[in-house]
Amino acid sequence: MSEKIVQFNEEIIKSQIKELVRGSVEETLNELLEAEAEKLTQAARYERNETRQGYRSGHYDRNLTTTSGDVTLHVPRLKGVTFETAIIERYRRRESSVEEALIEMYLAGVSVRRVEDITEALWGSKVSPATIS
């Protein structure tokens, strides 16, 4: 009787799990932005009613670096209502925990090149030397 041996490639499994987590974070943040836009306009997308406050004018894409990796946010544009999201601050490109980690590495005396390598390994994107300094 021959036994079949199952082998797993650990690197492939880790990369697939990481991509799954990153994708779910991206999807969740985009859904929260949509819900916030619906609440501000008091109407769903393409819905017409008397209580509607503003109108949608498409969206723009914005990158955000999180601990799960880089995500692309589809930020809604609105007419008649200013869209100030509570999810991310204006002009923020990195999650606060990512920025804290960069500051800690810099204060600990880690070289700029080493910080670039670490950020590439952890979050999948490099940080410019100007940002680190």
TORTOR-848768 format. One record per residue (C-alpha): x, y negated, z negated; residue in three letters; residue number from 1. Coordinates in Angstrom, 3 decimals. Each point is the difference from the previous one (the first is absolute). Layout:
<sites>
site x: X	y: Y	z: Z	rest: ALA	nr: NUM
...
</sites>
This chain:
<sites>
site x: 0.000	y: 0.000	z: 0.000	rest: MET	nr: 1
site x: 1.578	y: -3.288	z: 1.080	rest: SER	nr: 2
site x: -0.616	y: -3.108	z: -2.012	rest: GLU	nr: 3
site x: -0.397	y: -3.308	z: 1.763	rest: LYS	nr: 4
site x: 2.016	y: -2.771	z: -1.497	rest: ILE	nr: 5
site x: -1.485	y: -3.450	z: 0.213	rest: VAL	nr: 6
site x: 2.459	y: -2.830	z: 0.201	rest: GLN	nr: 7
site x: -0.765	y: -3.664	z: -0.394	rest: PHE	nr: 8
site x: 2.036	y: -2.857	z: 1.361	rest: ASN	nr: 9
site x: 0.047	y: -2.300	z: -3.005	rest: GLU	nr: 10
site x: 1.040	y: -3.105	z: 1.957	rest: GLU	nr: 11
site x: -2.896	y: 0.299	z: 2.439	rest: ILE	nr: 12
site x: -2.491	y: 0.503	z: -2.826	rest: ILE	nr: 13
site x: 1.359	y: -3.012	z: -1.914	rest: LYS	nr: 14
site x: -0.149	y: -2.235	z: 3.074	rest: SER	nr: 15
site x: -3.565	y: 1.093	z: 0.775	rest: GLN	nr: 16
site x: -1.128	y: -0.638	z: -3.573	rest: ILE	nr: 17
site x: 1.707	y: -3.399	z: 0.012	rest: LYS	nr: 18
site x: -1.738	y: -0.919	z: 3.282	rest: GLU	nr: 19
site x: -3.335	y: 1.222	z: -1.382	rest: LEU	nr: 20
site x: 0.370	y: -2.185	z: -3.108	rest: VAL	nr: 21
site x: 1.098	y: -3.008	z: 2.072	rest: ARG	nr: 22
site x: -2.950	y: 0.452	z: 2.344	rest: GLY	nr: 23
site x: -2.494	y: 0.264	z: -2.854	rest: SER	nr: 24
site x: 1.426	y: -3.146	z: -1.650	rest: VAL	nr: 25
site x: -0.298	y: -1.856	z: 3.319	rest: GLU	nr: 26
site x: -3.558	y: 1.207	z: 0.555	rest: GLU	nr: 27
site x: -1.054	y: -0.902	z: -3.545	rest: THR	nr: 28
site x: 1.441	y: -3.523	z: 0.188	rest: LEU	nr: 29
site x: -1.655	y: -0.618	z: 3.387	rest: ASN	nr: 30
site x: -3.364	y: 1.206	z: -1.333	rest: GLU	nr: 31
site x: 0.362	y: -2.336	z: -3.000	rest: LEU	nr: 32
site x: 0.709	y: -2.925	z: 2.340	rest: LEU	nr: 33
site x: -3.101	y: 0.865	z: 2.051	rest: GLU	nr: 34
site x: -2.150	y: 0.233	z: -3.127	rest: ALA	nr: 35
site x: 1.297	y: -3.347	z: -1.186	rest: GLU	nr: 36
site x: -0.822	y: -1.589	z: 3.371	rest: ALA	nr: 37
site x: -3.515	y: 1.469	z: -0.111	rest: GLU	nr: 38
site x: -0.523	y: -1.394	z: -3.484	rest: LYS	nr: 39
site x: 1.169	y: -3.475	z: 1.041	rest: LEU	nr: 40
site x: -2.168	y: -0.133	z: 3.123	rest: THR	nr: 41
site x: -2.905	y: 1.801	z: -1.731	rest: GLN	nr: 42
site x: -0.459	y: 2.151	z: 3.090	rest: ALA	nr: 43
site x: 1.578	y: 3.074	z: 1.535	rest: ALA	nr: 44
site x: 1.849	y: -0.122	z: 3.299	rest: ARG	nr: 45
site x: -2.389	y: -0.892	z: 2.888	rest: TYR	nr: 46
site x: -2.899	y: -0.462	z: -2.439	rest: GLU	nr: 47
site x: -2.269	y: -3.013	z: 0.457	rest: ARG	nr: 48
site x: -2.066	y: -1.336	z: -2.891	rest: ASN	nr: 49
site x: -1.035	y: -3.258	z: -1.656	rest: GLU	nr: 50
site x: 2.309	y: 0.320	z: -3.003	rest: THR	nr: 51
site x: 3.145	y: 0.276	z: 2.097	rest: ARG	nr: 52
site x: 2.659	y: -2.529	z: -1.078	rest: GLN	nr: 53
site x: 2.591	y: 0.252	z: 2.783	rest: GLY	nr: 54
site x: 0.983	y: 1.917	z: 3.095	rest: TYR	nr: 55
site x: 2.778	y: 2.380	z: 0.842	rest: ARG	nr: 56
site x: 2.648	y: -1.022	z: 2.458	rest: SER	nr: 57
site x: 1.997	y: 3.201	z: 0.396	rest: GLY	nr: 58
site x: 2.998	y: 0.848	z: -2.135	rest: HIS	nr: 59
site x: 3.758	y: -0.353	z: -0.091	rest: TYR	nr: 60
site x: 2.559	y: 2.623	z: -0.913	rest: ASP	nr: 61
site x: 2.353	y: -0.471	z: -2.901	rest: ARG	nr: 62
site x: 2.726	y: 2.315	z: -1.281	rest: ASN	nr: 63
site x: 0.335	y: 0.741	z: -3.693	rest: LEU	nr: 64
site x: 2.795	y: 2.004	z: -1.613	rest: THR	nr: 65
site x: -1.311	y: 2.218	z: -2.786	rest: THR	nr: 66
site x: 1.563	y: 2.738	z: -2.062	rest: THR	nr: 67
site x: -1.663	y: 2.438	z: 2.415	rest: SER	nr: 68
site x: 1.637	y: -1.625	z: 3.047	rest: GLY	nr: 69
site x: -0.918	y: -2.668	z: 2.521	rest: ASP	nr: 70
site x: -3.705	y: -0.432	z: 0.633	rest: VAL	nr: 71
site x: -1.771	y: -2.130	z: 2.600	rest: THR	nr: 72
site x: -2.913	y: -1.995	z: -1.339	rest: LEU	nr: 73
site x: -2.802	y: -1.204	z: 2.269	rest: HIS	nr: 74
site x: -0.921	y: -3.281	z: -1.699	rest: VAL	nr: 75
site x: -3.417	y: -1.290	z: 1.134	rest: PRO	nr: 76
site x: -0.355	y: -3.505	z: 1.396	rest: ARG	nr: 77
site x: -3.138	y: -1.859	z: -0.946	rest: LEU	nr: 78
site x: -1.656	y: -3.160	z: 1.316	rest: LYS	nr: 79
site x: -1.901	y: -2.231	z: -2.373	rest: GLY	nr: 80
site x: 1.473	y: 1.628	z: -3.117	rest: VAL	nr: 81
site x: 3.594	y: -0.032	z: -1.205	rest: THR	nr: 82
site x: 1.306	y: 3.523	z: -0.468	rest: PHE	nr: 83
site x: 2.222	y: 0.132	z: -3.075	rest: GLU	nr: 84
site x: 0.570	y: 3.635	z: -0.863	rest: THR	nr: 85
site x: 0.531	y: 1.170	z: -3.557	rest: ALA	nr: 86
site x: 1.812	y: 3.113	z: 1.192	rest: ILE	nr: 87
site x: 3.241	y: -1.642	z: 1.102	rest: ILE	nr: 88
site x: 1.343	y: -3.459	z: -0.581	rest: GLU	nr: 89
site x: 0.445	y: -2.365	z: 2.884	rest: ARG	nr: 90
site x: 3.414	y: 0.348	z: 1.720	rest: TYR	nr: 91
site x: 0.849	y: 3.078	z: -2.068	rest: ARG	nr: 92
site x: 1.759	y: 2.625	z: 2.102	rest: ARG	nr: 93
site x: 0.970	y: 2.470	z: -2.730	rest: ARG	nr: 94
site x: -1.768	y: 1.551	z: -2.925	rest: GLU	nr: 95
site x: 1.108	y: -1.496	z: -3.335	rest: SER	nr: 96
site x: 1.543	y: 3.288	z: -1.190	rest: SER	nr: 97
site x: 2.151	y: 0.087	z: 3.154	rest: VAL	nr: 98
site x: 1.215	y: -3.546	z: -0.648	rest: GLU	nr: 99
site x: 0.736	y: 0.827	z: -3.636	rest: GLU	nr: 100
site x: 2.078	y: 2.982	z: 1.093	rest: ALA	nr: 101
site x: 1.972	y: -2.214	z: 2.417	rest: LEU	nr: 102
site x: 0.654	y: -2.543	z: -2.753	rest: ILE	nr: 103
site x: 1.115	y: 2.702	z: -2.442	rest: GLU	nr: 104
site x: 2.412	y: 1.480	z: 2.545	rest: MET	nr: 105
site x: 1.436	y: -3.431	z: 0.767	rest: TYR	nr: 106
site x: 0.436	y: -0.861	z: -3.683	rest: LEU	nr: 107
site x: 1.622	y: 3.371	z: -0.657	rest: ALA	nr: 108
site x: 2.688	y: -0.906	z: 2.530	rest: GLY	nr: 109
site x: -0.960	y: 2.418	z: 2.757	rest: VAL	nr: 110
site x: 1.505	y: -1.107	z: 3.308	rest: SER	nr: 111
site x: -2.198	y: -1.394	z: 2.749	rest: VAL	nr: 112
site x: 0.770	y: 2.898	z: 2.332	rest: ARG	nr: 113
site x: -0.801	y: 2.509	z: -2.710	rest: ARG	nr: 114
site x: -3.325	y: -1.751	z: -0.703	rest: VAL	nr: 115
site x: -0.821	y: 0.216	z: 3.729	rest: GLU	nr: 116
site x: 0.727	y: 3.737	z: -0.044	rest: ASP	nr: 117
site x: -2.058	y: 0.555	z: -3.141	rest: ILE	nr: 118
site x: -3.010	y: -1.893	z: 1.355	rest: THR	nr: 119
site x: 0.241	y: 1.943	z: 3.262	rest: GLU	nr: 120
site x: -0.030	y: 3.290	z: -1.914	rest: ALA	nr: 121
site x: -2.786	y: -0.958	z: -2.419	rest: LEU	nr: 122
site x: -2.424	y: -2.022	z: 2.092	rest: TRP	nr: 123
site x: 1.013	y: 0.697	z: 3.585	rest: GLY	nr: 124
site x: 0.950	y: -3.583	z: 0.859	rest: SER	nr: 125
site x: 3.109	y: -2.067	z: -0.467	rest: LYS	nr: 126
site x: 0.038	y: -3.332	z: -1.774	rest: VAL	nr: 127
site x: 2.065	y: -2.776	z: 1.506	rest: SER	nr: 128
site x: 3.146	y: -1.189	z: -1.819	rest: PRO	nr: 129
site x: -1.494	y: -3.485	z: -0.289	rest: ALA	nr: 130
site x: -3.006	y: 1.398	z: -1.847	rest: THR	nr: 131
site x: 2.229	y: 1.884	z: -2.423	rest: ILE	nr: 132
site x: 2.151	y: -3.043	z: -0.739	rest: SER	nr: 133
</sites>
